[in-house]
Amino acid sequence: MPRQARLDAPGALHHIMARGIDGALIFKDDNDRHFFLKRLGIILDETSTACYAWALLPNHFHLLMRTGAVQMATVMRRLMTGHAISFNKRHDRRGHLFQNRYKSILCQEDTYFLELVRYIHLNPLRANLVNSMEQLDTYRFTGHGVLMGRYQYDWQSIDPVLSVFGEDATAARVKYREFIAKGVGQGRRDDLTGGGLVRSSGGWLAVHQMRMAGIYSKSDERILGDSDFVNRVLSEADESFERRYHFKTRGIDVDYIAARVASLLGVREDEVWGGGRKRKAVIARSLICYLAVRELKSTMASLARRFNISLVAVSKSVERGARIIEKEKYDVKKLIS
């Protein structure tokens, strides 16, 4: 069965999981964990990606993140490739480290945001890495300790979580911890990580009740949300695919976009491709990177080669391009058509 395409969009919330190949360890010691977290922080900062919850287990990890200026697939490729190379070198190992592709579930935020924060942060307790809530509070390799104020990682977005529980940080932490503790007895949540129909309908009981009533709900393994949310996400994904197909059939590629943007800004194309530092040339490159990545789904690696710049520079150009389009209120369809 062919792999399903990734679902993503700016601002999308993802629950991401990745496991070691054949259950192998991906973290053998704290050095492995610290390297992973350091690399994660650098990539999140460079791509303006938000991370709300995370947990490192010996043979897998969980992340709750929101897509920023760069596609989540690019963020994860950089994270996992870098960790695999470092891990293999450090432990004199060869071959693949991770099992197939990472698993990414696009989530309906209003319903599942806090449930996912709780589920992810209780992983060390479920895995018996800690034996109590008190030990979880001080466990270093999950975002729970950061939310509790025990540790600090500047890249973890704590305000969106704590603000749900109150404006005063101290009182909010108390309520947040109470919320986490209430989930200790829930065990593994297949409605959060299992099949698409279960997730989309609110659990097995809801599925059974719906079937008894003759109601069948739209579902998808890549999505966590109700049927309306699933339909909306799939509809937007179809529109994105149709748009890319339309671009391809009309011969709209990066060169075409570069010509359009250069004409719009009144700058020569050779200045754009040549790395000129004039303001209009920088703006043009930013718009080209944004449109190529977001609309054509070009890879940042291919753009880095075309512009002869680093991946980090492409990432920052994409982010800058998004801000320019919002500020100047450019019509994306007109820029590409």
SVG drawing of the C-alpha trace seen along z (x, -y; Angstrom):
<svg xmlns="http://www.w3.org/2000/svg" viewBox="-30 -49 63 54">
<polyline fill="none" stroke="black" stroke-width="0.4" points="0.0,0.0 1.5,-3.4 2.4,-5.8 -0.1,-8.6 1.1,-12.1 2.0,-14.3 -0.6,-16.7 0.7,-20.1 0.0,-23.9 1.3,-27.0 0.0,-27.0 -1.0,-23.3 -0.6,-21.4 1.1,-18.0 1.6,-15.1 4.8,-13.5 6.3,-10.1 9.4,-8.4 10.8,-5.0 14.1,-3.2 14.3,-0.5 13.1,2.8 12.7,1.2 16.3,0.3 17.5,-2.4 17.8,-5.9 19.0,-7.3 21.6,-5.3 22.7,-7.9 22.2,-11.5 24.7,-12.7 22.5,-11.4 19.5,-13.1 21.2,-16.5 22.5,-16.5 19.0,-15.8 17.5,-18.6 20.2,-21.0 19.7,-20.2 15.9,-20.4 16.2,-23.9 18.4,-25.2 16.1,-23.9 13.0,-25.2 14.6,-28.7 15.8,-28.7 12.4,-27.6 10.1,-29.5 8.5,-26.2 6.7,-26.1 7.0,-23.1 4.5,-22.7 5.2,-19.2 7.8,-16.6 9.1,-13.4 12.2,-11.3 12.0,-7.6 14.8,-5.1 13.6,-3.9 11.2,-6.6 10.2,-10.2 7.0,-12.4 6.7,-16.0 3.7,-18.4 4.6,-21.1 3.1,-23.8 4.3,-24.4 6.0,-27.7 7.9,-29.2 9.1,-25.8 7.3,-22.6 7.2,-20.1 8.8,-17.4 11.9,-19.6 12.1,-20.2 11.9,-16.5 14.3,-15.5 16.9,-17.8 16.3,-16.7 16.3,-13.0 19.2,-12.9 21.4,-15.0 20.6,-12.8 21.2,-9.5 24.6,-10.7 25.7,-11.8 24.3,-8.7 26.0,-6.3 29.3,-8.2 29.2,-8.3 28.4,-4.6 30.4,-3.3 27.3,-2.1 26.2,-1.9 22.9,-1.7 19.4,-3.2 18.5,-4.4 14.8,-5.1 12.0,-2.8 10.6,-4.0 9.2,-7.5 8.2,-9.3 4.4,-9.3 2.7,-12.7 -0.9,-13.3 -2.5,-16.7 -4.6,-17.7 -7.8,-19.6 -6.5,-22.1 -9.6,-23.2 -10.5,-19.6 -7.1,-17.9 -4.4,-20.4 -4.4,-19.9 -5.1,-16.2 -2.0,-15.8 0.1,-17.8 -1.0,-15.5 -0.6,-12.3 2.9,-13.2 4.2,-14.4 2.9,-11.3 4.9,-9.0 7.9,-8.6 5.5,-7.5 3.7,-5.0 7.1,-3.6 8.2,-3.3 11.1,-5.7 9.7,-7.4 7.4,-6.0 5.4,-9.0 4.2,-12.5 6.8,-13.8 9.6,-12.1 8.0,-13.2 8.1,-16.8 11.9,-16.6 12.4,-14.3 14.7,-16.2 13.8,-14.7 10.2,-15.8 8.6,-19.2 6.6,-18.7 9.6,-19.7 9.9,-22.9 6.2,-23.8 6.7,-23.1 9.6,-25.7 12.2,-23.1 14.2,-23.4 14.4,-25.9 14.6,-25.5 14.0,-28.8 12.7,-26.9 9.7,-25.3 6.5,-27.4 5.1,-27.3 2.8,-30.3 0.2,-28.8 -0.1,-25.9 0.0,-27.6 -2.3,-30.5 -5.1,-28.0 -4.9,-27.5 -4.7,-31.1 -2.8,-34.4 -0.7,-34.0 2.2,-31.6 2.4,-30.1 -1.3,-29.4 -1.4,-28.2 1.3,-25.6 -0.7,-24.2 -3.8,-23.7 -1.7,-22.4 -0.2,-19.8 -3.6,-18.8 -4.7,-18.3 -1.7,-16.1 -2.2,-14.0 -5.8,-13.3 -4.5,-11.5 -2.2,-9.1 -4.8,-6.3 -5.8,-6.6 -3.0,-4.5 -2.3,-4.3 -4.8,-6.4 -5.5,-4.7 -7.9,-7.5 -4.9,-9.8 -2.4,-7.5 -4.4,-4.7 -6.6,-4.4 -8.0,-7.3 -11.7,-6.4 -11.2,-6.0 -9.5,-9.4 -11.9,-11.2 -14.9,-9.9 -13.7,-10.3 -12.8,-6.7 -14.1,-3.2 -17.3,-3.7 -18.2,-6.6 -17.5,-4.5 -19.7,-1.7 -22.6,-4.0 -22.4,-5.7 -22.4,-2.4 -25.4,-1.2 -27.2,-4.4 -26.2,-3.8 -23.9,-6.8 -20.6,-6.6 -17.9,-9.2 -15.2,-10.4 -11.8,-9.4 -8.1,-9.4 -5.1,-8.0 -3.2,-11.2 -5.7,-13.4 -6.9,-13.7 -10.3,-15.5 -14.0,-15.2 -15.5,-14.4 -16.0,-18.0 -12.3,-18.8 -11.2,-15.7 -13.3,-16.7 -11.9,-20.3 -8.3,-19.2 -8.7,-16.7 -10.5,-19.2 -7.7,-21.7 -5.1,-19.0 -7.0,-18.2 -7.0,-21.9 -3.3,-22.1 -2.6,-19.1 -4.8,-20.4 -3.0,-23.7 0.4,-22.1 -0.9,-20.0 -2.1,-23.1 1.3,-24.8 3.0,-21.8 0.8,-21.5 1.3,-25.2 5.0,-25.0 5.1,-27.2 8.3,-26.5 10.9,-28.3 12.3,-30.1 8.8,-31.3 8.2,-32.6 11.6,-34.3 10.8,-36.1 7.4,-37.2 8.8,-38.5 11.7,-40.3 9.3,-42.0 7.0,-43.0 9.9,-44.6 11.7,-46.1 14.9,-44.2 17.0,-42.2 16.9,-38.4 20.7,-38.1 20.7,-40.2 18.2,-37.9 20.1,-34.7 23.5,-36.3 23.2,-37.0 23.1,-40.8 22.5,-42.5 20.4,-45.3 17.1,-45.6 14.9,-44.7 17.1,-41.7 16.8,-40.4 13.0,-41.0 12.8,-39.2 14.7,-36.2 12.5,-36.0 9.3,-36.0 10.7,-33.4 11.7,-31.1 8.4,-31.5 6.3,-30.9 8.5,-28.0 8.3,-26.2 4.7,-27.0 3.0,-26.8 5.3,-24.6 6.4,-22.5 10.0,-22.8 12.6,-21.5 14.8,-24.0 17.8,-21.9 17.1,-22.6 16.7,-26.3 19.9,-26.4 21.7,-24.9 20.0,-27.4 20.8,-30.5 24.2,-29.0 23.2,-29.7 22.8,-27.6 19.6,-25.8 19.4,-28.2 19.5,-31.1 16.6,-29.6 14.6,-29.0 15.0,-32.6 14.1,-33.8 10.9,-31.7 10.0,-33.3 10.9,-36.8 8.8,-36.2 5.8,-35.3 6.1,-38.6 6.5,-40.6 3.4,-39.1 1.3,-39.8 2.6,-43.3 2.3,-44.3 -0.9,-42.3 0.4,-40.6 -2.1,-38.3 -0.3,-35.0 -2.4,-33.8 -1.5,-36.8 2.2,-36.4 2.2,-32.9 -0.5,-33.1"/>
</svg>
